[in-house]
Amino acid sequence: MEKQTSHIARRARPRGPVGRLPDDPVILGLDVGGTHTKMAAFDFDGELLGAHAFDSQRVLAAGSQGSIAHEAEAALARAGVEAGQVAAVGLAIPGSVSEGGSLELCPNIDLDLEACTSLLRARFPQARLAVLNDADAAVLGDCWRGSASEHAGGNVALVTLGTGVGAGFVFRGVLYGSAHGAAGEVGHLCVDPREQEPCSCGRAGCLEQYASAKGLVHTARREHAARRELASRTAASPSLEDAARAAAEAFPDARAVLDAAARRDPSACAALERFSEALGFGLSQIACVVDPDVLVLGGGLSERADLFLGAVRARYRACALPPCRNTPIVVSKLGNACGMYGAASRALDLLARGECSGTGERLL
Ligand SMILES: [Zn+2]
C-alpha cells in the first residue's frame, strides 16, 4: 500500500489551494484507541486548544448508540470554538484503510468507519477529512510538536507501546508508506524464537507478546502463577485455577503491573525486565533496517518509561550494530497524545495540498 507522502514542517497556514477557509480556522484531531478515543482542536501552529476523550465502543462500534459528532461538540466546547471554524478533521485509526476507503484490518476494535466518516462529514460539511493509521499519526504528531521536532526533516522511528505495539517512520521528513500497509507492524518482529505460546498473529515470540500492555500483563500473571506454584511445593498446594485467579486479581491491567514494579514486586519486576529486554532487542532490529536519527517511544506505556527506559537503552546498546549504538532513545513529550497531534497534522497537510491523497488515507 503506497501512501501519499507528507512533508512535515511547522507551518502557520496551508500554502496550497485550500479554497476558502473559515474565520479563525481550527483542525480537529481524533485518535481512535481500542478502549478510548481522544480528540482535540488545534490551531494551525499545532497549539492544543481543547481536548476530550470518550469510550470507543460506546460511540464507534457498529450499532452503537453514541454519536461521534456529539463527542466532537464536547471537544469544541472545551476549545471555545464553533463547529463552523473546523477547516479539517484528521482521524487516526488502529488499522489500515484501503484506497477505496474501506477498513482493511482493524483487529483491536469493532469500528464502523463508514458511519463515523459519514457523521463527521454531516457535522462538518465545510471541512476536509483525512483518515490514517494511528502509528503513522503518532510519528507525524511527534515530528510536528513532540520530542522529534528537531529531527522533523530527518529520519525518525516512533514505536507505540499500547494495547499492541506498532511503529511509524519518517524518512527525510516524509512519512514512509509501505507496499501492503504492514511496514509498521514491528509488534510482530520475532524477538524470541524459543517462545511456545502463540501470538495473536498465529506465530510465536513476537515483540508484542512482551512489550505491549497485553503482553506485560500476561507475563506478570505467568510469573505470579509460577511463583505460587513453586511456593506450593513446600506448603498447602493451590490448584492451577486458584493460581490463575490469584494472578489475574494481582494484575488486572498494565497499570497494576507497573505500580507493582515500582513497589519492587518480584513478579512485576520480572515481567518488566522481560518487557525491557524484548523492547531493547526489537529496537536494535528496527535500527538495522531504518537507522533513524532518533528512536521515539510513544503510546500509553511510554508515560511510565521511568520504570524501564534505562534497561531498554542498555539492552539496545548491547544488541545494536556499532554505527547505530549511540542512536538516542527518547520518550515522546506528547505522551499518549501523539496520535491526536499527528491526525491534525495530516489533515492540515491535506488541506494545504487541496487534493486527494493516495492509498491508506483519504481526503473526503
Ligand atoms: Zn505476532
Residues whose N, C-alpha, C, O or C-beta is under 5 A from the ligand:
A	BS01	ZN	G187 H188 C199 S200 C201 C206
